[in-house]
Amino acid sequence: MATTRTYSKATQQAVKLLGRQIKLARKQRRWPETELAERTGVARSTIQRIEQGDESVAVGLIFE
């Protein structure tokens, strides 16, 4: 049975801010999600989750 992790308000805000910054940088480069996904070696759905501030994405993936 999977357990749900609860994150502090500060962590939630930091992850959302990081996601917004990544999305902004991607858009400034005029890259679609697929381009960023290919360049970082992760799935497009993972890019979407990172940009949406999903706390369940492993930190290592964000820094790839």
C-alpha positions as CSV (number, residue, x, y, z in Angstrom):
1,M,0.0,0.0,0.0
2,A,1.4,3.4,-1.0
3,T,1.6,6.1,1.5
4,T,1.0,9.7,0.8
5,R,3.7,12.2,1.7
6,T,2.8,15.5,3.2
7,Y,5.0,18.5,2.3
8,S,5.5,21.7,4.2
9,K,4.0,24.9,2.8
10,A,7.5,26.2,2.1
11,T,8.4,23.1,0.1
12,Q,5.2,23.3,-1.9
13,Q,5.8,26.9,-2.8
14,A,9.5,26.3,-3.7
15,V,8.6,23.4,-6.0
16,K,5.9,25.5,-7.7
17,L,8.3,28.4,-8.1
18,L,10.9,26.1,-9.6
19,G,8.4,24.7,-12.0
20,R,7.3,28.1,-13.1
21,Q,10.9,29.1,-13.7
22,I,11.6,26.0,-15.8
23,K,8.5,26.6,-17.9
24,L,9.4,30.3,-18.4
25,A,12.9,29.4,-19.5
26,R,11.6,26.8,-21.9
27,K,9.1,29.2,-23.4
28,Q,11.7,31.9,-23.8
29,R,13.7,29.5,-25.8
30,R,10.6,28.7,-27.8
31,W,10.9,25.0,-27.0
32,P,7.9,22.7,-26.9
33,E,7.7,20.3,-24.0
34,T,8.9,17.6,-26.3
35,E,12.2,19.4,-27.0
36,L,13.0,19.9,-23.3
37,A,12.1,16.3,-22.6
38,E,14.4,15.1,-25.4
39,R,17.3,17.3,-24.2
40,T,17.0,16.2,-20.6
41,G,16.3,12.6,-21.3
42,V,13.0,12.4,-19.4
43,A,9.4,11.8,-20.6
44,R,7.2,14.7,-21.7
45,S,4.8,13.9,-18.9
46,T,7.6,14.3,-16.4
47,I,8.3,17.8,-17.8
48,Q,4.6,18.6,-17.4
49,R,4.6,17.4,-13.8
50,I,7.7,19.4,-13.0
51,E,6.3,22.6,-14.5
52,Q,3.0,22.1,-12.6
53,G,4.9,21.9,-9.3
54,D,4.3,18.2,-8.6
55,E,6.1,17.4,-5.4
56,S,6.3,13.7,-6.2
57,V,8.8,14.2,-9.0
58,A,12.2,13.0,-7.8
59,V,14.6,15.9,-7.2
60,G,17.3,14.2,-9.3
61,L,15.1,14.5,-12.3
62,I,14.6,18.2,-11.9
63,F,18.3,18.7,-11.9
64,E,19.0,16.6,-15.0
